[in-house]
Amino acid sequence: MDSAPTTAARWLPAGSFEDQVIVVTGGGTGLGLELSRGFAALGAVVVIASRSAAHHAPFLEEARERGWRAEAHALDVREEPAVRAFFDLIAERHGRLDVLVNNAAGNFVCPADRMSANAWRAVLSIVLDGTFYCSKHAARIMRRKESATPGGAQLNVIATYAWTGMAGVAHSASAKAGVLALTKSLAVEWAAHGIRVNTIAPGPFTSDGAKANLWPSEEVEARIRDAVPMGRFAERDEVAAQGLWLCSDACRYVTGANITIDGGLSLGAGRMWEPGERRARPQRDGRLGQGDASVE
């Protein structure tokens, strides 16, 4: 399939994840799909999991065409018994688990004073509860996998507003901040077992879901882009490449770390304009974090 789109794998050595078993929640769409494609192209057995089976088709079809090893399972990460059963199935079928990516998320813009309890709970349950349940049960498998050196890597996808905050997404910002704290806690607790736990924090990147929910007009999109020092949004494979790297052996002494991938947006300085350039400085109301606008 020579005409197939490239993947984030192009920045890592071929075979970086050869024969490893990797689970990606929310792995059929958006950034999760890009991570799944990268891992598969680098030799891994990739298992994607999300609530909607309809989200599995694009990755499975590409895997068939390109000879990747791939599976997909329906999973609601908010339900711990289902999460436990899913990871038990992974252990039974593959005998090991090398990498977990907690990417399943939900987000939408809503002022805090108009946010219902159900809306608050829905996002917290997917992002924070789901990350904890998956991390916990993945760790069980990583600690006892059939290897001379048990362990593995866990990667959590957060957002820069986990520490900056952001109007309109109090539920997602709170959940992502919780995941950041959870990551650091588990990194310390599980280091003795050879399990590394890290995060990536994307800024705005090319995403149909985020465009529809977080920057629905060209005006808003332009204002956000003008606030990015690098002057553009990231491409999904640029973001995914950092996740792949953190999970690879190149980072085997890295745990509890976060990589911010936002073109300098969270630094709060805006773009540097050339002297005499006739353009107003962008207003500072366009700060966004990861575009996880759809519920997986």
C-alpha angles and dihedrals in degrees: 000000000000094000093057117121116265120252136216086263089085091083097054131064115272112264094022090145099027111168093351118139112231131183120201118186113210084017098149102068141038118344092352090060091049091051091047091051092050095050092047093049088053093057105268130137099240123202115190122197131189139139096255117066087197088071091060099064102079094052095043092048092050090046091055092049095047100038096247121153107241143157135181132204134182109241136165103207090200091071111076096195089055091047091051092050091048094054091044086056091051090052092047095047101039106016092224147045121208106172136022122191115194101204104137108119147150131210143161134161116261131148110248094236090057097043115115123223089246092054091049093047095045094059095040090050095052099040106033105021092039093050091050095047093048093044092049097049094040088054090057089059096041092054094055103031116137098264138108087239112040116202139082146188131280122194123193121196111218133155137245090248087069085088104017097046121217134219115248099023104068090139095053094040091052092047093048091048088054091051090051091054091044090052093055092045094050092044089062096039096048101036091096088060094053093251115139120201122193141155140221121206112201124195120208113325135172106290133144091211094051092045091055096045109026106028104019097163133055089236093057092043092051092049091052093046091050089055092057110093090215089053100231145064120260123255114240094243090054089057094042092052090065091052092050091049094051090052094047130091088256086078100040090128094047120096135148090024132133128207115204112210106184109112090252096303096132091054086078098221101109122211126326109241122206117245111272094015106147101223131106118242111256119259114252098237097093103079111137136172130204114341097233093149100149129068113240 
